[in-house]
Amino acid sequence: MKLPVVVVHGGATVFDDKYHDAILKAVSKASEKGMCALEKGGSALDAVEAAIWVLEETNLFTAGLGACKNLDGEIELDAIIMDGNRLESGAVMAVRDIVHPISLARYVLERTSNSQIVGSGANKLYEQMLAEGYREETSSKRTQGPLIAQNCDTIGAIAIDETGRIASAASTSGWPGKLPGRVGDSPVVGAGVYANDIAGASCTGKGEQILRITMGRMAVFHVEQGLSVQQAAEIVMSELRQKTSGEAGLILADKLGNLAIQFDTPHMPVAVLSRDMENVYYSMKPVWLVD
Ligand code: ASP
C-alpha cells in the first residue's frame, strides 16, 4: 500500500450480527478521520489520536463512552500512544470515568517527562490538561454502559505518514467486572502496543495472556529481524496460542505500509485507508481473508 496508511481495529471478539453495520461504519469513520489528520499536515500521532477519538466517542466498544464497569461498579480506563521514531510513549492506566483517555495519554507523552501515569494521578493530570487548554472536554455525557459489549473490545490504530514515521495506539476499559485497579496489556508498552522506526503493532485480547509474551514488541522484533509483517504476525499469534492458550488479534504495519491483520476470534472489525485506496476497505474480517 502506498503511504500514508491508517489502520484501525475495534477488538478481537464476537459482535452480534445486528451491530455489524454500525461497527463497520465506526471503524471506517475512524480511519477517515485519521487520514484527514495526515492530509492536513498532521503527524502519525495526530492520526492515531484522531482515529481512536472517534471510536471512544461511540458507545459501541468497551472504551471511551462505551466503557464497562469494574467489580465495584466504577469505570477505569487505559490508553497508550507511541511515537515509533522517537521511541517514546505516553500511557494512562485506571484513569476514572473520562471519555478520551487517548488524549490524556498524548498529553503524558508530549507534556510530561514521564511515560505512564495511573489512577488518581492520571485524573489530576486530566484536570491540568483541560486547564491548559491542551484538549477540550468532550460534550458527550455517559448515560449508560456499553451498548453492545458482552466481553471486551479494545480499540487500536496504527498510522504511517508519507515519510514512513509510525505511530500506534490503543484505548480500553478492559474486561467487564475486572478487579478495581486491574491493568491489562493495552496501555503497557511492548505488550498491547509498540512502535519503532521499522514497524508498529496494536494488539487486542486477554491482557493477562498478551502480557506474558510481550506480543507487540515481539511482533515488531520479528520484522526487524527480516520477516514480513504477515510472517511476524502469524508467529506471535501462534506463540500466544501455544504458550498461553490465548485468543487475540493484532494489526502490524511496517514503515513501507505493508500490513498484516491476524485474529483467531470470530470477529475483528478493521478499516484500512491508504493513498492508493480511494475507498475504505473494511469488514468484520479483513477483505483479503473473506471467503
Ligand atoms: N487487552 C484488553 C485487556 O485485557 C482487552 C481487549 O483487547 O479486548 O484489557
Residues whose N, C-alpha, C, O or C-beta is under 5 A from the ligand:
A	BS01	LIG	G11 C152 D153 T154 T172 G174 W175 G184 D185 S186 C203 T204 G205 K206 G207 E208
